[in-house]
Amino acid sequence: MSTNGKNPLYDLLAQGQSVWLDSIQRKQIQSGELKKLIETMALRGETSNPSIFEKAIVGSTDYDEDIRALAAQGKDTLAIYEALATDDVRAACDVFRPVYDESNGGDGFVSIEVSPRLAHDTQGTIEEVKRLWQTVNRPNLMVKIPGTPEGAPAIQESLYRGLNINITLLFSVHAYEQVIWAYISALERRAQEGKPIDRIASVASFFVSRIDTLADKWLGDASARELDPQRYEELEDLQGKLAIANAQIAYEHFNEIFSGERWLALQAKGARVQRPLWASTSTKNPSYRDVMYVETLIGPHTVNTLPLETIKAFADHGVVARTVDADYSAAHEIVNRFNAAGFSLDAVTDQVLKEGVVKFDEAFNQLLAGIEKKSKEMNNAE
């Protein structure tokens, strides 16, 4: 039960954590359901990605009339998708605008992702970010750029141009640290040129559960072959712990950098911290607590983006306490034990990053194929 008589999601706000909805649906926006969720579930923002749009557009009839009309105008599949996506994101931005205004530009953001096909194209990403920003034309938009090596310069350039950026697909602490410095460098460059830095917002989306999905598989495969009882017990005990430890260590780096001299100089000019956003925080393993990746990562200046199912679960039985920085030494110990057991956290993060880029690319291709199929079926029916 919440201490404020509402639900535990409001207690997260009191801890300095914002909950964003990891989903976007036209019906939810138009019916008023999204507005109601903001009012009853303390929602502070919303995120989208190709997988989310594939479910919304291809998996429903909500968009069929628009697909028919856009196809009749001679638009190709990519242009149809972008029109549908930017319309939804713009409408969601408008629903979240009161949150943005009340928080003085600190929250109330809605994210849209650049094409996954640009994950390794720096210049293409820079151009698409600018185009999406101009198309949606809302101050509470965030454009998502993947934290690939090629994405890093695009992140810095886009932030320098004064655009709100959500850096996505971050798995390793090293990659996360690089995007913090990209943010700081962009703001320093603006400040040196006398440009304002007080309204630029950025989050760094650090992925959580996917780390455990892969690490648990490796640990489980090893324990199934293990004959030494002591080592078997160690392999079993490590399951379900690496992802949280990795995220908590990322937060340790966040705290160190955002209390350092370079940052404090920018803060004095009105800059806002780049918040870590915990992504992929629904529980994939049914034997784990369904709100495990929420309860263990609570702390100031953080965002957790959750599917509606997890939001409702946390509202029902979530336990709120400041946990993200409760025990850094325990987090480091988990990583050390994992590496000592013959595995490598770096190998895990490298693989899930590659898989993440591929998954979004596949979802994007399926999305475009689904739109093309609908478009052809409608033309044939006429």
N, C-alpha and C positions, 0 to 999 in steps of 0.2 A: 504493500500500500504506500502511496506517495505521502510525503510529509506535508504536502500543500493541499491535500484534499482532492487533487485531480488525479493524475496518474504519473507513474515514474518517469515518463518522457519529460515532464516539466521539471523534475529534479535534475535531469541531465542538463537542461538549460542553466539551472542554478550552479552547476559544476563547471560551466563554461563550454559545454559541448552542444553543438547544433545537430539536429537530425534532419537529413535530407532524404527525400523519397527517390529510390533508385528505380524509376519507372516513369513513363509518360504515355498517356492515353487521351485521345481527343474526347472520348465520351466522358471521361472523368473530369476534364476541364469544363466542358460545355454543360454538364448536368449540375454543376455546383459542388460535386463530391470533393474536388481538390480544395476548394475554399473551406469546406467543412472539416477536412483533415487538418488544415492549417489551424483552425479554431479549436479542434478537440484533441489533436495529437501533437501539438507544439511543433509542427513542421516548419522548417526555416529555409528550405530550398529543394531543388529537384535536379536529378541528373538523367541523361539519356545516353544511349550508345547504339551502334548498329543492331545488336541483338535485341534491344528493347524495341526499336522501331520495327524490326522484322516481325516480332510478335504482335505489335499494335496494328501495323498496316496490312501485312499478309494474313495474319491470323484473325481478322475481323472483316466485316463489311462496312465499317464506319467510314472508310476512305474511298469507297468504290465510285461514288458520284464525282468526287474531285478527280480521281484517276481518269474517269471517262472524259470529263471536261478538259483536263490538261492534255490528254492524248489527242483530243479533237483539235486542240490549238497547234498540234504538230510538235509538241515537246517530246524529247527523247526520255528514256527511262530514268536516267540520272537527274535530269531537270525536273521530272515529276516527283521523284523522291525528295529532292531538295526543297521543292515548293511545299510539299506536305510537311516535312520536318520543320522547316523554318516557320510555317504557319502555327504549328503546335507549340513550338518553343516560344514564339512571340506571345501567343495567348497565355501560356503558363507564366511568362515573365510579368504579364499584366496582373495575373491573379496574385503573384508574390510581391507585386510592387508595394503594397502597404507595409510588408515586412521590411523591404529594402529601405523605405522612407523612415520607418520608425527606428530602425537600427542605424540610421545615418549612413547608409551604404555599406554596412558591415555584414549584412546577411540578406536573404531573399533572392538568391541567385538561381538561375536555371542554366544548365550546361548543354551544349551541342558539340558533337565531335567532328573534327575534320575527317575526310575520307581515309579509311584505313590504308587505301592504296598509296597514300602519301607518307606512310610511316618512316620511309627512308629517303624522303625528298625534302630537303630543307627549304629551298626556294618555293617549291610548290605549296608547302605548308604555310609559309608566310603569306603568300597570295590568297590562299583559301581562307585563312583566319580573317584577313581584312575584308574579304567579300562576304563572309558569313556575318561578321560584325555589322557591316553596312546594311545587309539584307534584313536581319532581325531588327536592328535599330532600336535597342532597348539598353538602358544603362546597367540593368541587372542581369545581362547576359554574361555567361562565361563560355569561352571557346576551349574545347579540350584538345590538347596536343599530347601525343604519346611521348613518354620520357626515353625515347631511343637516342643513341648518339647523334643521329641526324636531326632529331627533334630539339635537342638542347639549344642550338643557335636560333632556331625559329621561336622558341619559348622566350629567349632573351630579347630578340628583336621585337616581338609582338608586345611584350610588357613595356619595352622602351617606348613603343608607339602609344602607350597609355591604355591598352586593351586589357580586359579581365581574362585571365588564363587559368584553366584547370589542367594541371599536368597529370596525365593518366598513365597507367601501366607501369607504376613504380613497384618494384619488388625488393631490390637490394638497398641497403643503407647507403652504399657508395653512390648509387644513381640518385637517391633521394637528396643526398648532400649536394650533389652537383646542381640540382634544380633550385635548391635554396640559394646557392651562390649566383645562379643565373638571375634570380629574382632581385637579389641585393644589387648585383652589378647593373641591372637595367634601371633600378631606381636611382642609383648613384649617378648614372649617366644623365638621367633626366634632371636630377637636382643640380648637377654641375652646369647644366644649360638653363637653369632657372625655370624649369617646367614643373607644374604641380605634381605631387606624388601622393596626396592625401586621399584620393578617390580610387586609386588602383587597387583591385582585389585579386588575390590568387590563392588557390589551394593546390596542395600536392597530394594526388590520390595514391595512397600506399595500399597495395593489395594484401589481403590477409589470408583468407581461408584456402586459397589455391596453393599456398606454401605447404599447409598441412596435408592437402589432398595428395600431393606428390611425395612429400617426406614420409607420410604414414604408409604409403605404398612400398617405398624402399625399406622402411623399418619392418613392416609386416612381412615382406618377402624374406628378409634376413632372419627374422625371428622364427619363421616357419621351417627354416633349415638349421636352426641353432640347436646344438646338443648340450652346450654348457648352460646349466640352469641359471647361473648368476648373470651371464651375458644375455640370456633370453629375457630375463626380468628387466634388465636395463633397456633393451630394445623396445619392449612393450611399454615401459614407463615413459619413454620419450614421446610416444604417439600423442598427437593433439596438443603439443606444447611449443613447437618450433615457431609457428606463425605468430603467436602472441608475443613470444620473446623477441622475435625479429622486429615487430612493430614497436614494442616498448623501447628497444635500443634506438630505433629511428627517432622516437620522441625525445630520448636523451640527447641526441644530436641537435634536434630542433631547439631544445632548451639552451644548450650551450651556445649555438650560433646566434639565437635571438636574444641573448643577454650580452653579446660581445660588443666591442667598441664600434665596429663598422655599422652594425645594426642600430645601436643607440643614437648614432649621429643622424641616421635617417628617421628614426622614431621622433626625434626632436623636431623634425620638419613635417610631422604629421603622418608618416608612413604607417601602414597596418602590417602586422605580421602575416606571413604566408602560412595559413593553417594547414596542418596535416589532415587529410581526409581519409578516413579508414574505409576502404572499398572492399568488395567481395567479403562481406561480413555476415551473410546468412550462413547457417551451419549446414555443411554438405553431408556430414556423417551423422546418421540418425541416432547413433549411440552417444553423441555429445549433446550437452544442453543447448537448446535452440537459440538462446541469447548469449552464448559463451563469448562470441567475438564483439559483443557490445559491452558486457559487464566488466571485461578485463582491460578495456582501452578508454576509460573515462578520465577526462582531465581538461584543464583550461586550454582554450584556443584550439579546439579540435572539432572536426565534423565527422559524423558517421552516416554514410549513405546506405539506406536499408530498403529492401523490398517491403511492400505493404504487409505481407505475412509476418515478417520479423518485427515490424513496427507494432503490429497488434499484439504479438507475443510479449514484447517488452512492456507494452502498456499494461498487459495483464499480470505479468509476474517478474518483471525485471527488478534486479537489486542494484541500487545506486550507491556507489562509493568511489572516491578518487583512487583509481587503481593503476592508471597508465604509468605513473612514475613511483609506485609504492616500493618497488624493489628491483632496481637496475642490476644489482649483483646477481640476483636469481636468474634474470633474463640472460645475462652473459654466461652464466653457468650452464643453462640449457643448450645454448649454441656450442659451447666448448665440449659438452658431453656428446652432442650430435656429431661434431667433427672427430672427437676422440673415438667414437664408435665405428669410424671408418668411412663416414660420409662427408659431404661438403655442402655447407649452406650456399656457397657461391654457385655450386653446380645446380642446386635446386633453383635459385633465383634466375640463373641464366636460362634454364630450360622453361620455366613458367613464363618468362618474358617472351621467348620465341613462340611458345604455344599461345600466349595471349594475343600477340599480333596476328597469328594465323587464324585464331578463332574469330576475331573481329572482322578479319578480311573475308572469311568464309560466310559469316553472318551477313556481311554487306553484299556479297555476291548473291546469296540466297534471297535477300531482300529485293535486290534489283531484278532477279529472275522472277520473283513472285509478282512484282509490279508489272513486269512485261507480260507475264501470263494473263493476269487480270485484264490488262489493257487489250490484248489480242482477243480474249474471250468476249469482251464487251463490244469490240468492233465487229466480231463475227455474228453477235446476237442482233446487231442493228440491221 
